[in-house]
């Protein structure tokens, strides 16, 4: 067996962010011993680990690229703002979302349906939403003015949404028919008032033109009207089970709660194994590669268990596609993915076509290790790792290499 040759990771052509830190921990020259060690908060919802707090999301993803946004491909930067409208009204220089009137009416319909489920009278629902969604005088709402804008109807509307969301468990990760309900409904107290107001592009008639030509048809002009958003959608950070356990066990910077009760390390190890039977095997490999400085991500789209990135997905393309197997001292055991030569050649071909190397990662456990020992993460101390790079032999390329020699 030949020794593998290391190939430098392929850097992406366009990088839009700066590398901050490999882990969300306070270390470095600027961080002394008095620096606070922050414990992040996550919840176990429908067998998924979800982070709700905006600051925790920014720290976990920005430092180490843990998890992904539930409404985004990777970085949790989802916004309801229409990109075309944002470009059209870029001279406004506002951070408020800009949406179409059709999209705003859809939010009103969702809020109406939500209050109907609560059993509210139709007239009450109509009155509350009419007052709640009325236009505001100025499109740029200042923070110090927002307190005055929360009138009694506003509070009533928020409380009704909160109550319905609690009773129906419309929280992040809940599997429902509507993607907006999966995102969850929370009030302004949790995420602040920034997402409560939106700018809606509406067609209005110019009053001065109406006075000059009352009998003529007036051309409608598009303007931005500031309104409260009755049905707000927030994006949370979803951690894979391996990422969540690494933050709890290896770094000690995350606490996972289930029904407001914290889960211990051993309990998480067993719960994650029930949720995902292959968790122990995949986590051992994840822990190994993270400790080596790689950023492992799920390799499902390429038919593998993991993809290994240098620094993180925003900076480099994945270097390796990893297949994980747990074997004993004699390389025997029930394989997770028994390959035939045909399937192995196909997977190798896919990896080569996307400029990645196929790696077989063997986790070698002692033959004397019992299932009882595997019920604790302390079993990883006795696990050895062997990496095998699988490359496809091409006869024409081999002949050209021999001719050059």
C-alpha positions as CSV (number, residue, x, y, z in Angstrom):
1,X,0.0,0.0,0.0
2,X,1.5,3.3,-1.1
3,X,1.7,6.3,1.2
4,X,-0.9,9.0,0.4
5,X,0.2,12.3,-1.1
6,X,-1.3,15.4,0.6
7,X,-2.9,17.8,-1.8
8,X,-3.4,21.4,-0.7
9,X,-7.1,22.5,-0.2
10,X,-8.6,24.4,-3.1
11,X,-9.4,27.9,-2.0
12,X,-12.6,29.5,-3.3
13,X,-12.3,32.3,-5.8
14,X,-14.6,34.7,-3.9
15,X,-14.4,35.0,-0.1
16,X,-16.8,37.4,1.5
17,X,-15.9,37.1,5.2
18,X,-13.0,37.0,7.5
19,X,-11.8,34.0,9.5
20,X,-12.4,34.7,13.2
21,X,-11.6,31.5,15.2
22,X,-11.7,27.7,15.0
23,X,-13.9,27.4,18.1
24,X,-16.4,29.7,20.0
25,X,-14.0,29.9,23.0
26,X,-12.2,32.9,24.5
27,X,-8.6,32.3,23.8
28,X,-5.7,34.2,22.3
29,X,-3.4,37.0,23.2
30,X,-6.3,39.5,23.7
31,X,-8.3,37.2,25.9
32,X,-6.9,37.0,29.4
33,X,-8.1,34.8,32.3
34,X,-10.8,37.3,33.2
35,X,-12.5,36.8,29.9
36,X,-16.0,35.3,30.5
37,X,-16.5,31.7,29.3
38,X,-19.9,31.8,27.7
39,X,-22.2,28.7,27.9
40,X,-24.5,28.7,24.9
41,X,-28.1,27.5,25.2
42,X,-29.8,24.9,22.9
43,X,-33.0,22.9,23.0
44,X,-33.9,19.4,21.9
45,X,-37.0,19.7,19.7
46,X,-38.4,16.9,17.7
47,X,-35.1,15.0,17.8
48,X,-33.2,18.1,16.6
49,X,-30.9,20.4,18.5
50,X,-31.9,24.0,17.9
51,X,-30.3,27.3,19.0
52,X,-32.7,30.2,19.3
53,X,-30.7,33.1,20.7
54,X,-29.4,35.5,18.1
55,X,-26.1,36.1,19.8
56,X,-25.5,32.4,20.3
57,X,-26.2,31.8,16.7
58,X,-23.7,34.4,15.6
59,X,-21.0,33.0,17.8
60,X,-21.5,29.3,17.1
61,X,-21.6,29.8,13.3
62,X,-19.1,32.6,13.0
63,X,-16.5,30.8,15.1
64,X,-16.1,27.3,13.9
65,X,-19.1,27.1,11.5
66,X,-21.2,24.9,13.6
67,X,-24.7,24.1,12.4
68,X,-26.7,25.7,9.6
69,X,-29.7,28.0,9.3
70,X,-33.0,26.2,9.1
71,X,-34.1,28.5,6.3
72,X,-30.7,29.0,4.6
73,X,-28.2,26.8,2.8
74,X,-25.5,27.4,5.4
75,X,-25.1,30.7,7.2
76,X,-28.3,31.7,9.0
77,X,-29.0,34.9,7.2
78,X,-32.6,34.4,6.1
79,X,-34.6,37.6,5.5
80,X,-38.1,38.2,4.3
81,X,-36.9,41.2,2.3
82,X,-37.3,40.9,-1.4
83,X,-33.9,41.3,-3.0
84,X,-35.3,42.9,-6.1
85,X,-37.2,45.5,-4.1
86,X,-34.1,46.1,-1.8
87,X,-32.0,46.9,-4.9
88,X,-34.8,49.1,-6.3
89,X,-35.1,51.1,-3.1
90,X,-31.4,51.1,-2.2
91,X,-31.4,54.9,-1.9
92,X,-33.6,54.5,1.2
93,X,-30.6,53.2,3.2
94,X,-32.7,51.3,5.7
95,X,-32.2,48.0,7.5
96,X,-35.9,47.3,7.6
97,X,-37.2,44.5,5.3
98,X,-38.8,45.6,2.1
99,X,-41.6,43.3,0.8
100,X,-44.4,43.4,-1.7
101,X,-48.0,44.1,-0.8
102,X,-48.9,40.5,-1.9
103,X,-46.4,39.0,0.6
104,X,-47.7,41.3,3.3
105,X,-51.3,40.3,2.7
106,X,-50.2,36.6,3.0
107,X,-48.7,37.4,6.4
108,X,-52.0,39.0,7.4
109,X,-53.9,35.9,6.3
110,X,-51.6,33.6,8.3
111,X,-52.1,35.8,11.4
112,X,-55.9,35.7,10.8
113,X,-55.9,31.9,10.6
114,X,-53.8,31.6,13.7
115,X,-56.2,33.7,15.8
116,X,-59.2,31.8,14.4
117,X,-57.6,28.6,15.7
118,X,-57.6,30.2,19.1
119,X,-61.4,30.5,18.9
120,X,-61.5,34.3,18.6
121,X,-64.6,36.0,17.2
122,X,-64.3,37.1,13.5
123,X,-65.1,40.7,14.3
124,X,-62.5,40.8,17.1
125,X,-59.9,39.3,14.8
126,X,-60.7,41.8,12.1
127,X,-60.5,44.7,14.5
128,X,-57.2,43.7,16.1
129,X,-55.5,43.1,12.7
130,X,-56.9,46.3,11.2
131,X,-55.4,48.4,14.1
132,X,-52.2,46.4,14.3
133,X,-51.4,46.7,10.6
134,X,-52.4,50.3,10.0
135,X,-49.7,52.5,8.3
136,X,-47.2,54.3,10.4
137,X,-46.5,57.9,9.9
138,X,-42.8,57.7,9.1
139,X,-41.1,54.7,7.4
140,X,-37.9,55.0,9.6
141,X,-39.0,54.0,13.1
142,X,-36.4,54.9,15.7
143,X,-35.7,52.6,18.6
144,X,-36.7,55.2,21.3
145,X,-40.0,55.7,19.6
146,X,-40.9,52.1,19.4
147,X,-42.0,52.0,23.1
148,X,-44.7,54.5,22.3
149,X,-45.9,52.5,19.3
150,X,-46.8,49.5,21.4
151,X,-50.3,50.4,22.3
152,X,-52.9,48.2,24.0
153,X,-53.9,46.5,20.7
154,X,-50.3,45.7,19.9
155,X,-49.9,44.0,23.3
156,X,-53.2,42.2,22.8
157,X,-52.1,40.9,19.4
158,X,-48.7,39.7,20.7
159,X,-50.2,38.0,23.7
160,X,-52.7,36.1,21.5
161,X,-50.0,35.0,19.1
162,X,-47.8,33.9,22.0
163,X,-50.6,31.9,23.6
164,X,-51.5,30.2,20.4
165,X,-47.9,29.4,19.7
166,X,-47.4,27.9,23.1
167,X,-50.6,25.7,23.0
168,X,-50.0,24.5,19.4
169,X,-46.3,24.1,19.9
170,X,-45.5,26.1,16.8
171,X,-41.8,26.2,17.6
172,X,-38.7,25.8,15.4
173,X,-38.2,22.2,14.3
174,X,-41.9,21.3,14.5
175,X,-42.9,19.4,11.4
176,X,-45.9,21.1,9.9
177,X,-47.2,21.7,6.4
178,X,-46.2,25.4,6.3
179,X,-42.5,26.4,6.2
180,X,-43.3,29.5,8.1
181,X,-44.8,27.5,11.0
182,X,-41.7,25.4,11.1
183,X,-39.7,28.6,11.6
184,X,-41.8,29.4,14.7
185,X,-43.7,32.3,16.1
186,X,-42.1,34.3,18.9
187,X,-42.8,37.8,20.2
188,X,-40.7,40.9,20.2
189,X,-39.5,40.3,23.7
190,X,-37.2,37.5,22.6
191,X,-35.6,38.9,19.5
192,X,-36.2,42.6,19.9
193,X,-38.3,45.0,17.8
194,X,-36.1,45.0,14.8
195,X,-38.1,42.4,12.9
196,X,-41.5,43.8,13.9
197,X,-41.7,46.5,11.2
198,X,-41.5,46.1,7.5
199,X,-41.7,48.4,4.5
200,X,-44.4,47.4,2.1
201,X,-44.3,48.6,-1.5
202,X,-47.8,49.8,-2.4
203,X,-49.4,51.6,-5.3
204,X,-50.9,54.9,-4.3
205,X,-52.4,57.9,-6.2
206,X,-50.8,61.3,-5.9
207,X,-53.2,63.7,-4.1
208,X,-52.0,66.8,-5.9
209,X,-52.7,65.2,-9.3
210,X,-56.2,64.3,-8.2
211,X,-56.9,67.9,-7.4
212,X,-55.6,69.2,-10.7
213,X,-57.4,66.6,-12.9
214,X,-60.3,65.1,-10.9
215,X,-62.0,63.5,-13.9
216,X,-58.9,61.9,-15.5
217,X,-57.5,58.5,-14.7
218,X,-54.5,58.9,-12.4
219,X,-51.3,56.9,-12.8
220,X,-50.5,55.0,-9.6
221,X,-47.1,55.5,-8.0
222,X,-45.3,53.0,-5.9
223,X,-44.3,54.0,-2.4
224,X,-43.0,52.3,0.7
225,X,-45.4,52.2,3.6
226,X,-44.2,51.2,7.0
227,X,-46.4,48.7,8.8
228,X,-46.1,46.2,11.6
229,X,-45.6,42.6,10.6
230,X,-48.4,40.5,12.1
231,X,-46.7,37.1,11.4
232,X,-43.0,37.2,11.9
233,X,-40.7,34.4,10.8
234,X,-37.3,33.9,12.5
235,X,-34.5,31.7,11.6
236,X,-32.8,29.4,14.1
237,X,-29.5,27.5,14.0
238,X,-29.8,23.7,13.7
239,X,-26.9,21.7,15.0
240,X,-26.2,18.2,13.8
241,X,-26.0,15.6,16.6
242,X,-22.3,15.3,16.2
243,X,-21.8,19.1,16.3
244,X,-24.0,19.5,19.4
245,X,-22.2,16.7,21.3
246,X,-18.8,18.1,20.4
247,X,-19.7,21.5,21.8
248,X,-21.0,19.8,25.0
249,X,-18.4,17.1,25.5
250,X,-15.2,18.3,23.9
251,X,-15.5,22.1,24.4
252,X,-18.0,22.3,27.3
253,X,-19.5,25.5,25.9
254,X,-23.1,24.3,25.2
255,X,-26.0,23.2,27.4
256,X,-28.8,21.3,25.8
257,X,-32.3,21.4,27.4
258,X,-35.3,19.2,26.9
259,X,-38.5,20.6,28.4
260,X,-36.5,23.2,30.4
261,X,-34.3,20.5,32.0
262,X,-30.6,20.2,31.1
263,X,-29.3,16.9,29.7
264,X,-26.1,15.3,31.0
265,X,-23.3,14.1,28.8
266,X,-24.1,10.4,29.3
267,X,-27.8,11.0,28.7
268,X,-27.1,12.9,25.5
269,X,-24.8,10.1,24.3
270,X,-27.6,7.5,24.8
271,X,-30.4,9.7,23.5
272,X,-28.5,10.6,20.3
273,X,-27.8,6.9,19.8
274,X,-31.5,6.2,19.9
275,X,-32.3,9.0,17.6
276,X,-29.5,8.1,15.2
277,X,-28.3,4.5,15.6
278,X,-25.0,5.3,13.8
279,X,-24.3,8.3,16.1
280,X,-21.4,6.7,18.1
281,X,-19.5,5.8,15.0
282,X,-20.0,9.1,13.2
283,X,-19.3,11.1,16.3
284,X,-15.9,9.4,16.9
285,X,-14.8,10.3,13.4
286,X,-16.2,13.8,13.8
287,X,-14.3,14.3,17.0
288,X,-11.1,13.0,15.5
289,X,-11.2,15.3,12.4
290,X,-12.3,18.3,14.4
291,X,-9.4,17.8,16.7
292,X,-7.1,17.7,13.7
293,X,-8.3,21.2,12.6
294,X,-10.8,20.2,9.9
295,X,-14.4,21.4,9.8
296,X,-16.5,18.3,9.1
297,X,-19.9,18.7,7.5
298,X,-22.5,16.2,6.3
299,X,-21.5,14.5,3.1
300,X,-25.0,13.4,2.1
301,X,-25.0,15.2,-1.3
302,X,-21.9,13.3,-2.4
303,X,-23.0,9.9,-1.0
304,X,-20.5,10.0,1.9
305,X,-20.7,10.5,5.7
306,X,-18.5,13.6,6.0
307,X,-16.9,16.3,4.0
308,X,-13.7,17.9,5.4
309,X,-13.1,21.6,4.9
310,X,-10.1,23.7,5.8
311,X,-11.1,26.6,8.0
312,X,-14.7,26.4,6.8
313,X,-17.0,26.2,3.8
314,X,-16.8,30.0,3.0
315,X,-13.1,29.8,2.4
316,X,-12.2,26.4,0.8
317,X,-13.8,23.7,-1.1
318,X,-14.0,20.3,0.7
319,X,-10.8,18.3,0.4
320,X,-12.1,14.9,1.3
321,X,-15.2,12.8,1.2
322,X,-15.2,10.4,4.1
323,X,-16.7,7.0,4.6
324,X,-16.7,5.8,8.3
325,X,-16.5,2.2,9.4
326,X,-16.2,0.7,12.9
327,X,-14.2,-2.5,13.0
328,X,-12.3,-4.6,15.5
329,X,-8.5,-5.3,15.8
330,X,-8.8,-7.8,12.9
331,X,-10.7,-5.3,10.7
332,X,-13.8,-7.4,11.1
333,X,-17.3,-6.4,12.1
334,X,-20.7,-5.5,10.6
335,X,-20.0,-2.8,8.1
336,X,-22.3,0.2,8.0
337,X,-22.0,0.4,4.2
338,X,-20.8,-2.9,2.6
339,X,-19.4,-1.9,-0.8
340,X,-19.2,-3.9,-4.0
341,X,-16.4,-3.1,-6.5
342,X,-19.0,-1.5,-8.7
343,X,-20.5,0.8,-6.0
344,X,-17.0,1.7,-4.7
345,X,-15.8,2.6,-8.2
346,X,-18.9,4.7,-8.7
347,X,-18.4,6.6,-5.4
348,X,-14.7,7.1,-6.3
349,X,-15.7,8.5,-9.7
350,X,-18.2,10.9,-8.1
351,X,-15.6,12.2,-5.7
352,X,-13.0,12.7,-8.4
353,X,-15.5,14.6,-10.6
354,X,-16.1,17.1,-7.8
355,X,-12.4,17.5,-7.1
356,X,-12.4,15.6,-3.8
357,X,-10.4,12.6,-2.5
358,X,-12.3,9.6,-1.2
359,X,-11.2,8.6,2.3
360,X,-12.0,5.5,4.2
361,X,-11.9,6.2,7.9
362,X,-11.6,3.0,10.0
363,X,-12.4,3.3,13.7
364,X,-10.6,0.4,15.4
365,X,-11.9,-0.8,18.7
366,X,-10.4,-3.5,20.9
367,X,-11.9,-6.9,20.5
368,X,-12.4,-7.0,24.3
369,X,-14.5,-3.9,24.4
370,X,-18.1,-4.7,25.5
371,X,-21.3,-3.0,24.5
372,X,-21.6,-1.7,28.1
373,X,-18.4,0.2,27.7
374,X,-19.8,1.7,24.5
375,X,-22.6,3.3,26.4
376,X,-20.3,6.0,27.6
377,X,-18.2,8.5,25.6
378,X,-15.2,7.5,27.6
379,X,-14.9,4.5,25.3
380,X,-13.3,6.8,22.7
381,X,-10.0,6.7,24.7
382,X,-9.5,3.1,23.5
383,X,-10.4,3.8,19.9
384,X,-7.7,3.9,17.2
385,X,-8.1,5.6,13.8
386,X,-6.7,4.6,10.4
387,X,-7.2,6.6,7.3
388,X,-7.1,5.1,3.8
389,X,-7.1,7.3,0.7
390,X,-8.8,5.6,-2.2
391,X,-7.6,6.7,-5.7
392,X,-8.7,5.4,-9.1
393,X,-5.9,3.9,-11.2
394,X,-6.0,5.2,-14.8
395,X,-3.9,3.2,-17.2
396,X,-3.3,6.0,-19.7
397,X,-2.2,8.4,-17.0
398,X,0.1,5.7,-15.5
399,X,1.8,5.2,-18.9
400,X,2.4,8.9,-19.4
401,X,3.9,9.2,-15.9
402,X,6.3,6.3,-16.7
403,X,7.3,7.9,-20.0
404,X,8.2,11.2,-18.2
405,X,10.4,9.3,-15.8
